[in-house]
Amino acid sequence: MKKVIAAALLAALAGAPAAFAIEPIPGSITYGGQPHTRLQKAPVGSQVQHQFYNGGYDYRETYLIQPDRSLKLVDRHIVQVPGDR
């Protein structure tokens, strides 16, 4: 019984990172898929910042450059909330 519970727990934890992944929104670099151009000069693992406006909010996103030169969205936060100016 303990092995069954441990296996179920491991299976649940294996899928957890996908459940907490940040999804692109309109304005994100990767919204609608990876960009056609690749960042060839930036080192793998380096960060790329992107700031944009969507739905009344200013967002700042952080991407990591992956070994295949694709971008992985790792962080997003609101830079300024309307009315806080």
C-alpha positions in Angstrom: 0.0 0.0 0.0 2.8 2.4 0.8 4.4 1.8 -2.6 1.1 2.6 -4.3 0.8 5.9 -2.4 4.4 6.8 -3.1 4.0 6.1 -6.8 0.8 8.2 -6.9 2.6 11.0 -5.1 5.6 10.9 -7.5 3.2 10.9 -10.5 1.4 14.0 -9.2 4.7 15.8 -8.5 6.0 15.0 -12.0 3.1 16.9 -13.6 3.2 19.8 -11.2 5.7 22.0 -13.1 3.5 22.1 -16.1 0.5 23.0 -14.0 2.4 26.1 -12.6 3.9 27.2 -15.9 3.2 30.8 -16.9 1.1 31.0 -20.1 1.8 33.7 -22.7 -0.9 36.4 -23.0 -1.5 38.8 -25.9 1.7 41.0 -26.1 4.0 38.3 -24.9 6.9 37.4 -27.2 5.8 33.7 -27.3 2.1 34.4 -27.6 1.0 32.3 -30.6 4.2 30.3 -30.6 8.0 30.9 -30.7 9.2 33.8 -32.7 10.7 33.0 -36.2 13.9 34.8 -35.5 16.3 33.3 -32.9 18.6 35.0 -30.6 21.9 33.8 -31.9 24.4 36.0 -30.0 22.9 35.8 -26.5 24.4 33.0 -24.4 22.2 30.0 -23.5 20.7 30.5 -20.1 20.7 34.3 -20.3 17.7 36.4 -19.5 15.7 38.6 -21.9 13.3 41.2 -20.5 10.2 42.3 -22.4 7.8 45.0 -21.3 4.4 45.6 -22.9 0.9 47.0 -22.3 -2.2 44.8 -22.3 -5.7 45.3 -21.0 -4.9 48.5 -19.0 -1.8 47.0 -17.4 1.9 47.4 -18.0 3.6 44.0 -17.8 7.3 43.0 -17.6 8.2 39.4 -18.5 11.4 37.5 -18.1 12.5 34.9 -20.6 15.4 32.4 -20.5 17.2 31.4 -23.7 17.1 27.6 -24.0 19.8 25.4 -25.6 17.7 25.2 -28.8 17.6 29.1 -28.9 13.9 29.2 -28.1 12.5 31.4 -25.3 11.0 30.1 -22.1 8.7 32.4 -20.2 9.8 32.2 -16.5 8.3 35.4 -14.8 5.7 38.0 -15.4 4.6 40.9 -13.1 2.6 44.0 -13.4 4.8 47.1 -13.5 2.2 49.7 -12.8 -1.5 49.3 -11.8 -3.9 51.8 -13.2 -4.6 54.6 -10.7 -1.2 54.3 -9.0 0.4 57.1 -11.1 
